[in-house]
Amino acid sequence: MKIGMVCYPTYGGSGIVATELGMQLAKSGHEVHFISYAQPQRFDHFQDNLYFHAVEFPHYPLFEFHLYSLALASKIIDVIKYEKLDIIHVHYAIPHAISGFLAKEVVKNEYHTKLITTLHGTDITLVGLEPAFQPLVKYSIDQSDAVTAVSEYLAQKTYEDFDPKKKINVIPNFIDTEFYKKMNLPFLKKQLASCGEKVLVHVSNFRPVKRVTDIIHLVDKIRNEVSVKLLMIGDGPDRSEAEKLVISLGIQDKVKFLGKQQSIVELLSIADLMILPSEQESFGLSALEAMSCGVPVIAYNIGGIPELVRNGYNGYMSDLKDIDGLAESALKILKDEALYSYLSTNARRTAVEEFNIERIIPIYEKLYEDTLKV
């Protein structure tokens, strides 16, 4: 098959999943054409059957803002015509599904390219609910030839808020469990944490929805019972607030802000616990990455998290904003070596048995094949 993959090229979950999907499909012999405004972050080496097409922005004095949606639609049209694509697979509804539908309409008399839309989270639960966007999102979903969502939770939210005519196929996020695998890095652990300190990690874009200050309060609550070092990985608008809170609590020696990092596997390999206190998560890809490296997860019981984290099996969940509950779970795990070993083993098992890329790719391939038959 010839597949056009439309996504954001950044470190966000939708971009990561789309890139990994495309790379694996290319390895399986499909021809994959990425279409975006920049090359995806994970394109760090040549791979056969994998191509990139950059969206160019028009620069006219008349337009105050870039017309990305139209520029993207135009580029999709070009690629369909030149490469004779069978499928356009768009990730994230805004604006990709809309641009994909527009491109499909323009070429429909000459090409019969199918449009598949994958919903990832805030395109439905946040941005898509904006009154100005909701009718467009609903229409683009209804006009897609097939629609997928990354969790049962997100599919249900889409049914509730958009009442789509299309069936939503749930295909969960996935990772390469051979890449996300614990490494033995004692020197790195010694570099970032003092001897005997348990390493806690958090990975996010530090937006308000991630509630990063809850993690700082958690560390303050448990630091007198367990020696810990918190690694805050990522950057975003709430980083400054979190740094100020660390200073006000006098726990600068317990927290390191590492900023954006590409060596996530190395950092997860030295971690003892992942903390994910988001108030909204449609899946929780960073939690899955941690689990694949054998790191138990504690999180709030919201969104799609229960589809990944199971209490007492591979981690623990607490009610939203229950920092005391998170702290209690953290202490339980960090103080009991047998429990930690049990959770760690099951975290890795969950990733390998349920969310391994080799298990999920055939599901997408069958969806493509079924869609082309209609």
For each residue, the residues with C-beta under 8 A, 3 or more apart:
1: 30 31 86 87 368 372
2: 30 31 33 83 84 85 86 87
3: 22 25 30 31 32 33 85 86 87 88 89 368
4: 33 34 35 76 79 80 83 85 87 88 89 113
5: 18 19 21 22 32 33 34 35 89 91
6: 18 34 35 36 72 76 88 89 90 91 96 99 100
7: 14 15 18 19 34 36 40 90 91 92 96
8: 12 14 15 36 91 92
9: 15 19 34 36 37 38 39 40 41
10: 15 41
11: 15 16 41 205 260
12: 8 15 16 205
13: 16 17 120 121 173 283 285 286
14: 7 8 17 18 91 92 118 120 121 123
15: 7 8 9 10 11 12 18 19 40 41 91
16: 11 12 13 19 20 42 285
17: 13 14 20 21 91 118 120 150 173 174 285
18: 5 6 7 14 15 21 22 40 89 91 118
19: 5 7 9 15 16 22 23 34 40 41 42 43
20: 16 17 23 24 42 174 175 176 357
21: 5 17 18 24 25 89 174 361 364
22: 3 5 18 19 25 26 32 34 50
23: 19 20 26 27 32 42 47 50
24: 20 21 27 28 176 357 361
25: 3 21 22 28 30 32 361 364 365
26: 22 23 29 30 31 32 47 48 49 50
27: 23 24 47 49
28: 24 25 361 365
29: 26 49
30: 1 2 3 25 26 49
31: 1 2 3 26 49 51 83
32: 3 5 22 23 25 26 49 50 51
33: 2 3 4 5 51 52 53 79 83 85
34: 4 5 6 7 9 19 22 39 40 43 50 51 52 53
35: 4 5 6 53 55 72 75 76 79
36: 6 7 8 9 39 40 52 54 55
37: 9 54 55 57 68 72
38: 9 54
39: 9 34 36 43 52 54
40: 7 9 15 18 19 34 36 43 52
41: 9 10 11 15 19 262
42: 16 19 20 23
43: 19 34 39 40 50 52
44:
45:
46:
47: 23 26 27 50
48: 26
49: 26 27 29 30 31 32
50: 22 23 26 32 34 43 47
51: 31 32 33 34 83
52: 33 34 36 39 40 43
53: 33 34 35 75 78 79
54: 36 37 38 39 75
55: 35 36 37 68 71 72 75
56: 71 75
57: 37 66 67 68 71
58: 63 66 67 71
59:
60: 63
61:
62:
63: 58 60 66 67
64:
65:
66: 57 58 63 71
67: 57 58 63 70 71
68: 37 55 57 71 72 95
69: 72 73 95 98 99 102
70: 67 73 74 99 102
71: 55 56 57 58 66 67 68 74 75
72: 6 35 37 55 68 69 75 76 95 96 99
73: 69 70 76 77 99 100 102 103 106
74: 70 71 77 78 103
75: 35 53 54 55 56 71 72 78 79
76: 4 6 35 72 73 79 80 88 99 100 103
77: 73 74 80 81 103 106 107
78: 53 74 75 81 82
79: 4 33 35 53 75 76 82 83 85
80: 4 76 77 83 84 85 88 103 107 111 113
81: 77 78 84 107 110 111
82: 78 79
83: 2 4 31 33 51 79 80
84: 2 80 81 111
85: 2 3 4 33 79 80 88 111 113
86: 1 2 3 113 114 368 372
87: 1 2 3 4 113 114 115 116 368 371 372
88: 3 4 6 76 80 85 100 103 104 113 114 115 116
89: 3 4 5 6 18 21 116 118 368
90: 6 7 93 96 97 99 100 115 116 117 118
91: 5 6 7 8 14 15 17 18 96 118 120
92: 7 8 14 96 97 118 119 120 123
93: 90 96 97 98 117 119 123 124 127 128 137 140 141
94: 97 98 123 127 128 133 137
95: 68 69 72 98 99
96: 6 7 72 90 91 92 93 99 100 117
97: 90 92 93 94 100 101 115 117 137 140 141 144
98: 69 93 94 95 101 102 136 137 139 140
99: 6 69 70 72 73 76 90 95 96 102 103
100: 6 73 76 88 90 96 97 103 104 115 117 140 144
101: 97 98 104 105 115 139 140 143 144
102: 69 70 73 98 99 105 106
103: 73 74 76 77 80 88 99 100 106 107
104: 88 100 101 107 108 113 115
105: 101 102 108
106: 73 77 102 103
107: 77 80 81 103 104 110 111 113
108: 104 105 111 112
109:
110: 81 107
111: 80 81 84 85 107 108
112: 108
113: 4 80 85 86 87 88 104 107
114: 86 87 88 145 146 368 371 372 374
115: 87 88 90 97 100 101 104 143 144 145 146
116: 87 88 89 90 144 145 146 147 148 367 368 371
117: 90 93 96 97 100 140 141 144 146 147 148
118: 14 17 18 89 90 91 92 147 148 149 150 171
119: 92 93 123 124 141 147 148 149 150 154 155 158 168
120: 13 14 17 91 92 123 150 154 282 283
121: 13 14 124 125 126 150 154 280 281 282 283
122: 125 126 127 128 280 282
123: 14 92 93 94 119 120 126 127 128 137
124: 93 119 121 128 129 137 149 154 157 158 161 162 282
125: 121 122 128 129 154 157 280 282 303
126: 121 122 123 129 280
127: 93 94 122 123 130 133
128: 93 94 122 123 124 125 133 134 137 161 162
129: 124 125 126 133 134 161
130: 127 133 134
131: 134
132:
133: 94 127 128 129 130 136 137
134: 128 129 130 131 137 138 161 162
135: 138 139
136: 98 133 139 140
137: 93 94 97 98 123 124 128 133 134 140 141 162
138: 134 135 141 142 162 163 164
139: 98 101 135 136 142 143
140: 93 97 98 100 101 117 136 137 143 144
141: 93 97 117 119 137 138 144 147 158 162 164 166
142: 138 139 164 165 166
143: 101 115 139 140
144: 97 100 101 115 116 117 140 141 147 166
145: 114 115 116 371 374
146: 114 115 116 117 166 169 367 370 371
147: 116 117 118 119 141 144 164 166 167 168 169
148: 116 117 118 119 168 169 170 171 367
149: 118 119 124 152 154 155 158 168 169 170 171 282
150: 17 118 119 120 121 154 170 171 172 173 282 283 304
151: 154 155 170 172 173 282 283 303 304 307
152: 149 155 156 170 304 307
153: 156 157 282 303 304 307
154: 119 120 121 124 125 149 150 151 157 158 282 283 303 304
155: 119 149 151 152 158 159 168 170
156: 152 153 159 160
157: 124 125 153 154 160 161 282
158: 119 124 141 149 154 155 161 162 164 168
159: 155 156 162 163 164 168
160: 156 157 163
161: 124 128 129 134 157 158
162: 124 128 134 137 138 141 158 159
163: 138 159 160
164: 138 141 142 147 158 159 168
165: 142
166: 141 142 144 146 147
167: 147
168: 119 147 148 149 155 158 159 164
169: 146 147 148 149 367
170: 148 149 150 151 152 155
171: 118 148 149 150 360 363 364 367
172: 150 151 283 307 354 355 360
173: 13 17 150 151 283 285 288 355
174: 17 20 21 355 356 357 359 360 361
175: 20 179 180 285 288 289 292 351 355 356 357
176: 20 24 179 180 356 357
177: 180 181 292 351 352 355 356 357
178: 181
179: 175 176 265
180: 175 176 177 265 268 289 292 293 351
181: 177 178 265 292 293
182: 268 269 293 294 348
183: 265 266 269
184: 269
185: 188 189 266 269 270
186: 189 190
187: 190 191
188: 185 191 192 266 267 269 270
189: 185 186 192 193 199 270
190: 186 187 193 195
191: 187 188
192: 188 189 199 229 231 256 270
193: 189 190 197 199 229 270
194: 197 227 229
195: 190
196: 227
197: 193 194 227 228 229
198: 226 227 228 229 272 273 334
199: 189 192 193 228 229 230 231 270 271 272 273
200: 215 219 228 229 230 231 271 272 273 274 275 330
201: 230 231 233 267 268 271 273 274 275 290 295
202: 212 215 230 231 232 233 234 274 275 276
203: 233 234 264 274 286 289 290
204: 207 210 212 233 234 236 276 278 286
205: 11 12 210 234 235 236
206: 210 212 234 235 236 237 238 239 242
207: 204 210 236 237 238
208: 211 237 238
209: 278 279 280
210: 204 205 206 207 236 238 277 278
211: 208 214 215 277 278 279 300 321
212: 202 204 206 215 216 232 238 239 241 242 277
213: 216 217 238 241 242 245
214: 211 217 218 277 321 323 326
215: 200 202 211 212 218 219 230 232 242 275 277
216: 212 213 219 220 230 242 245 246 249 251 255
217: 213 214 220 221 245 323
218: 214 215 221 222 275 277 323 326 327 330
219: 200 215 216 222 223 228 230 251 254 255
220: 216 217 223 249 251
221: 217 218 323 324 327
222: 218 219 225 226 228 327 330 331 334
223: 219 220 226 227 228 251 254
224:
225: 222 331 335
226: 198 222 223 330 331 334 335
227: 194 196 197 198 223
228: 197 198 199 200 219 222 223 254 334
229: 192 193 194 197 198 199 200 254 255 256
230: 199 200 201 202 215 216 219 254 255 256 275
231: 192 199 200 201 202 256 258 267 271
232: 202 212 215 239 242 255 256 257 258
233: 201 202 203 204 258 259 260 261 264 267
234: 202 203 204 205 206 239 259 260 261
235: 205 206 239 259 260
236: 204 205 206 207 210 239
237: 206 207 208 240
238: 206 207 208 210 212 213 241 242
239: 206 212 232 234 235 236 242 243 257
240: 237 243 244
241: 212 213 238 244 245
242: 206 212 213 215 216 232 238 239 245 246 257
243: 239 240 246 247 257
244: 240 241 247 248
245: 213 216 217 241 242 248 249
246: 216 242 243 249 251 252 254 255
247: 243 244 250 252
248: 244 245
249: 216 220 245 246
250: 247
251: 216 219 220 223 246 254 255
252: 246 247 255
253:
254: 219 223 228 229 230 246 251
255: 216 219 229 230 232 246 251 252
256: 192 229 230 231 232
257: 232 239 242 243
258: 231 232 233 261 267
259: 233 234 235
260: 11 233 234 235
261: 233 234 258 264 267
262: 41
263: 266 267
264: 203 233 261 267 268 289
265: 179 180 181 183 268 269 289 293
266: 183 185 188 263 269 270
267: 188 201 231 233 258 261 263 264 270 271
268: 180 182 201 264 265 271 274 289 290 293 295
269: 182 183 184 185 188 265 266 293
270: 185 188 189 192 193 199 266 267
271: 199 200 201 231 267 268 274 290 293 295
272: 198 199 200 295 333 334 340
273: 198 199 200 201 295 296 297 298 330 333 334
274: 200 201 202 203 268 271 286 287 290 291 295 296 297 298 315
275: 200 201 202 215 218 230 297 298 299 326 330
276: 202 204 281 284 286 287 297 298 299 300 305
277: 210 211 212 214 215 218 299 300 323 326
278: 204 209 210 211 281 284 299 300 302 303 305
279: 209 211 300 302 320 321
280: 121 122 125 126 209 302 303
281: 121 276 278 284 299 302 303 304 305
282: 120 121 122 124 125 149 150 151 153 154 157 303 304
283: 13 120 121 150 151 154 172 173 288 303 304 307 308
284: 276 278 281 287 288 297 299 303 304 305 308 309
285: 13 16 17 173 175 288 289
286: 13 203 204 274 276 289 290
287: 274 276 284 290 291 297 299 305 308 309 315
288: 173 175 283 284 285 291 292 308 351 355
289: 175 180 203 264 265 268 285 286 292 293
290: 201 203 268 271 274 286 287 293 295 297 347
291: 274 287 288 294 295 296 297 308 314 315 347 348 350 351
292: 175 177 180 181 288 289 347 348 351 352 355
293: 180 181 182 265 268 269 271 289 290 348
294: 182 291 344 345 347 348
295: 201 268 271 272 273 274 290 291 344 347
296: 273 274 291 314 315 316 333 340 343 344 347
297: 273 274 275 276 284 287 290 291 308 309 314 315 347
298: 273 274 275 276 315 316 317 318 326 329 330 333
299: 275 276 277 278 281 284 287 302 305 309 315 317 318
300: 211 276 277 278 279 305 317 318 319 320 321 322 326
301: 305 306 317 318 319 320
302: 278 279 280 281 299 305 320
303: 125 151 153 154 278 280 281 282 283 284
304: 150 151 152 153 154 281 282 283 284 307 308
305: 276 278 281 284 287 299 300 301 302 308 309 317
306: 301 309 310 317
307: 151 152 153 172 283 304
308: 283 284 287 288 291 297 304 305 350 355
309: 284 287 297 299 305 306 314 315 316 317
310: 306 313 314 315 346 350
311: 315 316 317
312: 316
313: 310 343 346 350
314: 291 296 297 309 310 343 346 347 349 350
315: 274 287 291 296 297 298 299 309 310 311 329 343 347
316: 296 298 309 311 312 329 332 333
317: 298 299 300 301 305 306 309 311
318: 298 299 300 301 322 325 326 328 329
319: 300 301 322 325
320: 279 300 301 302
321: 211 214 279 300
322: 300 318 319 325 326
323: 214 217 218 221 277 326 327
324: 221 327 328
325: 318 319 322 328 329
326: 214 218 275 277 298 300 318 322 323 329 330
327: 218 221 222 323 324 330 331
328: 318 324 325 331 332
329: 298 315 316 318 325 326 332 333
330: 200 218 222 226 273 275 298 326 327 333 334
331: 222 225 226 327 328 334 335
332: 316 328 329 335 336 339
333: 272 273 296 298 316 329 330 336 339 340 343
334: 198 222 226 228 272 273 330 331 340
335: 225 226 331 332
336: 332 333 339 340
337: 340 341
338: 341 342
339: 332 333 336 342 343
340: 272 296 333 334 336 337 343 344
341: 337 338 344 345
342: 338 339 345 346
343: 296 313 314 315 333 339 340 346 347
344: 294 295 296 340 341 347 348
345: 294 341 342 348 349
346: 310 313 314 342 343 349 350
347: 290 291 292 294 295 296 297 314 315 343 344 350 351
348: 182 291 292 293 294 344 345 351 352
349: 314 345 346 352 353
350: 291 308 310 313 314 346 347 353 354 355
351: 175 177 180 288 291 292 347 348 354 355 356
352: 177 292 348 349 355 356
353: 349 350 356 359
354: 172 350 351 359
355: 172 173 174 175 177 288 292 308 350 351 352 359 360
356: 174 175 176 177 351 352 353 359 360
357: 20 24 174 175 176 177 360 361
358: 361
359: 174 353 354 355 356 362 363
360: 171 172 174 355 356 357 363 364
361: 21 24 25 28 174 357 358 364 365
362: 359 365 366
363: 171 359 360 366 367
364: 21 25 171 360 361 367 368
365: 25 28 361 362 368 369
366: 362 363 369 370
367: 116 146 148 169 171 363 364 370 371
368: 1 3 86 87 89 114 116 364 365 371 372
369: 365 366 372 373
370: 146 366 367 373 374
371: 87 114 116 145 146 367 368 374
372: 1 86 87 114 368 369
373: 369 370
374: 114 145 370 371
